[in-house]
Amino acid sequence: MGILRGKLLPPVLAILFSALLCGIALVVSGANPFRAFGAMMSQVGEGTTAVDVVNSTGTYYIAALAVAIGFQMNLFNIGVEGQYRVAAVVAAVVGGSIVLPPGIHALVIILTAAVVGALWAAIPAVLKVTRGVNEVISTIMMNGLALGLAAYLIGDDVFGELRGNNIRTPEIAESGWVPGISFGSSGTVFGLVFLAAALGIGYWVMMNRTRFGFELRASGESATAAAAGGVNAKKMVLIAMLLSGAVAGLVSMPEILGRDHTYNLNFPAGIGFSGIAIALLGRNHPGGIAFGALLWAFLDKSALALDNVGVAREIVTIMQGAIVLSVVVAYEVVRRFELAAQQRQVGRQLGTVGAA
């Protein structure tokens, strides 16, 4: 019961608090909060919204898993944004430049994305273990470099091509596409949504059923204690960052192989930063991350309905920010509450022993 309270109560409190905060903001602005939230709920049944939510959930889930791997090692990999962007453009260029048998073509693109993401993450990882450079600083700087590199690579004088008012990489041949599940006019679920689910299962197995996962968590808890037990902390930092980068490189794959088949200037941005928030909300647990990704995707896609009721869709951004802020506070409050309860229980037991 205490474990469930410690795991479930903080995110529930955070969501309720953010909803209350947004409701107050809506009332102050003269809008009806019940009407606004009702419109968001009803939007799920309109058009392709439900399928869009599922597709976005898969993308957010992969990004959050990449962040969570770093968190397990007590590493703050803010560079997921840059890692998936560089991996996306390189994988799209490679995929559009070759033609292979179906299945193999898509597999080569996916492996390319994972390798590029890992190599991009290797730079701050090496700086961390050799020079002690804080990964927060180095990965933030790498994000800026990634944005510039991606823009350079899709230039029409490099690997890109001009189509209308947009610049993009050459389109991937149909042999490299990953088919999805069509729901007719309601849209098509990306086939690589199942890759996200497989990654979640693999993450859980790695962290809870392997020696590597134990050593990773032990190093994250205390590098000194892990070293005393024979674990090379620097090696674990390097491996954790490489794994995080490889998973981050896969963030773009559902959209590129399932719908766009190219990388262009309108490619979604900010997914990596959303992954940080979702990993925090899910407490690095694959199940909690799945819930957080679903919530994030729902808020993003249902926000379109707010325009119909005269409410600025930016209220969703306020809610997402409030969730992140309040979930951190809620976890700390619950942790202190449980610690105080444990201390009282020990005090009562000692009192009983002393009385006997």
Secondary structure, 3 states (H helix, E strand, C coil): CHHHHHHHHHHHHHHHHHHHHHHHHHHHCCCCHHHHHHHHHHHCCCCCHHHHHHHHHHHHHHHHHHHHHHHHCCCCCCCHHHHHHHHHHHHHHHHHHCCCCCCHHHHHHHHHHHHHHHHHHHHHHHHHHHHCCCHHHHHHHHHHHHHHHHHHHCCCCCCCEEECCEEECCCCCHHHCCCCEECHHHCEECCCHHHHHHHHHHHHHHHHHCHHHHHHHHHHHCHHHHHHCCCCHHHHHHHHHHHHHHHHHCCCHHHHHHHHCCCECCCCCCHHHHHHHHHHHHCCCHHHHHHHHHHHHHHHHHHHHHHHHCCCCHHHHHHHHHHHHHHHHHHHHHHHHHHHHHHHHHHHHHHHHHHC
